[in-house]
Each structure stands twice: as C-alpha cells, then as structure tokens.
Amino acid sequence: MKYTHEEKYLMEKDPKLKNLILENKHIKVKKATKNYYHSMINLVISQFISTSAALSISNNLLKHFEDQYFKDKHFSDLSLVDIKKLGFSMNKAKSIKAITDEFQTKSFLNNMTLLSKNDFDLYLLSIYGVGPWTLNMFKLFTLGEKDIFSSKDAALRKAMQVYDMVPLSAKHDEYEVYSMLWKPYRSIACLHLWKSLD
C-alpha cells in the first residue's frame, strides 16, 4: 500500500493514529475548489447534523433548484421565510441570506483577494452564522489547507475517544493539545479520523 508523505509523517509521529491509517488505507485528498458560494451553503447545511443528513438535504435542494451547484441567484430573491420553508431553521436561513448578500455585493471575493489570512478569518467570522467550525471546514475542504483541526467537531472528538487518544472526560483544549502531534498535517489526520467512523 502506498501512502503519501503526509500520511507517513503522521504514522511516525503518532502510533495510535498509525493504527487508524493502516485500517483506513490511503485516503485520496480532494483538490481545493474555487466554488466558494456552493461550499459555504453546504457548510451551513452541515452545521449540527450528520454528514449523511446534510448530503441528503443538499441533494434535495439542488434538485429543487434544478442545478448541480448552489448559486447566489437561488436565494437572492427569497425572503427569510421563503428560505425557512425550504427546510431550514431561522438561524440557518439568516446565515444563508447573509452569505448570499456578501456574494451579491462581491464583498466575499474582494476580501478574499485583498485581506491577509488572519483578517479574512475575522471577516468570515463576522458573517451571521459563521463560527469557528464553519471557518475551519471552509479552510480544510474548500481552500485545501493542510493544517486544520477543530475540537468543535463532534465526530473528530468521538474518533479520538474511540482510539484512546483522549479520555472520555476530556475538555476541548485537550483535543487541541493532542492534535499538535500531527502538525503540520492535521487536516490529513482529520480525514482519517472521520473515515474511521464510517
């Protein structure tokens, strides 16, 4: 079995993660995407629900819009009540509306180009409904950054407990501390942790 440089590095650094990677075999990392709006809407859909539920909702909505990807035009003319009627909570409807407004005014793309990484993070966090988990998942899955970890992710915490990396009573910062073993490839570790729960 061929493993990437990143996977070999992780196996050398952490015997517990090594066992998990050997069970999973090599994971092919998806390339970064520039379809930022589609990604942001999918991340809002994914908040607080399982991956399978999020995928089902996303696919049903795309069928509704008769499109392959979410586009700002799908939501731009809808009221919050209209968006909520598509199956969202009011908070998620507000978040989708806020994200759509940022894309409609080109603020998102302009800020992505002009701002430093840190300032862009702060900008994203200023958008209604975008918190640390959404920011980290955007950086991991959309921008393809290799050193992202989020202790806010319940599935990551569960996998780390299953593989005895942290005690069941561990606080969020204990997960963060353990993840330092995997720097600078924490994103790859996350992919293996998620896959272990499939």
N, C-alpha and C positions, 0 to 999 in steps of 0.2 A: 504493500500500500504506500503510495506516495503522499507525503504531507508537505505543506508549504513551509517556508522558512518561519513564518509566524507561529504555525502550529508546533513545529519542532521546538521553537524557543519556549513556548508555553509549557510543553511537556517536560522540558529540562527544569523549568522554574518551580513547577508545582506537581508533585506526584499524584495528588488527588484529581487534579484536572487532567493529568495524563491518562488516568484510567478512563475518564469520561470521553476524552478524544479518541482513544483506542476503540471504545464501544461504538462511538458515532461514525468512525472512519472520517476521511477528509470531507470537509464542507466547502463547497464552491461558493465564494462570496460574490453576490450580485454587484454589478457595476453601479457606480453613483449615477443618479438621474438628474436631469435638469427640469423635470416636470414638477416644479415646486408646489404649484397650487394643488394638483392631484394628491401629492404626498401629504400636504398639510391637512386637507379634508379627511383623508384616510386616517391620519393620526388622531384627529378629533373623534372620528367614529370609534377608534380603538380604545379611547380612554375608558377605564374602569370596566371593560368587558373582555371576554376571552377572544383569542385570535380567530377561532372558527366563527364565533358570533359576528365579529367585526367584518370578516370576509363575506359572510352571507348578506349582511346589511349593505356593504359596499356594492356587491354584485347586483343586488335587487335595485339599488338606486341608479346604477349605471344602465340597467335595463329600462328603468323608468325614463331616464333622460335619453335613451337610445344612443349611447355613446360608449367609447372604450375608456375614456378618462374624464375625471371631473374638470370642469372649466368654470371660470368665474361667471360666465353668462348663465349657467344653470341656476345660480342662486341670486344673481344681482337684482332681479326684479321681484324677488319673493319677499314677503314680509316675514317677521319672526314667527308669526302664527302659521304662515304657509310652510315654512321650513320645519316647524314643530310637527305639523301634520304628516310630514314625510317619515316620522318615527323617531324624532329627536326630543331630548329633554329641552326645556327652555334655555338652560345654560349652554348646551351644545349648539342650539340654534343661534344664540347670541355670538358664540365663538365663530361659527361658520360665517355669519354676517360680517363680523369684524375682520376676519381673514379676507373675505371677498372684497370688502372695501379697500383693504391695503393693496390688493392686486389691481383693482379697478383704477386706483389713483397712481399706480406704478410705484408706490412707496416701498413695497416689499423688494422689488428687483433693484430699485435705485439704492436702497440701503444696503442690500447685499453686495453691491459693487463698490459703494463709497465708504462704508463703515469698516472699522477694524473688527477682527473676530469677536473681541470682547464686547464692543459696542453693539455689534449685530445681535449677539446673545441677549443683551439688555433690551434691545428693540423688540426682539421676538417675545420676550417675557412680558413686554408691555401690552401685547395684544390680548384682548379678553379671552380667557380660557386656555391660554398657552402657559403652562407651568414648566418646571424643571424636567419632568418626564418627557413631555412633548418636545421640548428643546433637544434633549439628549437623543431621542429616537429620530428626530429630523437630521441631526448631525451624523448619526450612525447609518441610517438606511438611505437617506437622500443625498447627503454630501459625501458619504463613504469614509468618514473619519475613523481611524483605526484604534483610537484610544478612548472610547466612550464606555462608561459604566453608570448605571442608575440603580441605586439602592431603593428607589421608589417603585421599581418594577417587581410586582409580587411574584411573578414566575421565576425571575432570577433568584429572589430570596429563597423560594421553595427548592429550586435545584441545588443551591448552595447548602441548604439544610440536609437534603437527601444524600448528598455526597460528603456530609460531615465536615464541611469547611467552616461552619459556624454553628454554635449551639442554637436550639430552638428559641431560646430566650434572648437571642442577640438583638441589639439595637441597630438602627440604620447605619450608624457610623462604624460599627464592627464589620459590616459587609463592605463598606468603602475601604476600610483598612486592609481587609483580606485581599481585595481586588488589586491593591498596589503590587502584589506579587506578579501580576500579569502585564504591568506597564512595559512597553508602550503599545501593547496589542490587546487591550481589554475588550474591544469590540468583537474580536475573534473569539475570545473566551465566552462572551455573552451569547454568540451564535451557537456555540457548543452546549452551553447551559440550557438554552431554550430547546434545542433539539433533543436533549436528554429527557425532556418531559413529554415528547410526542408519543 
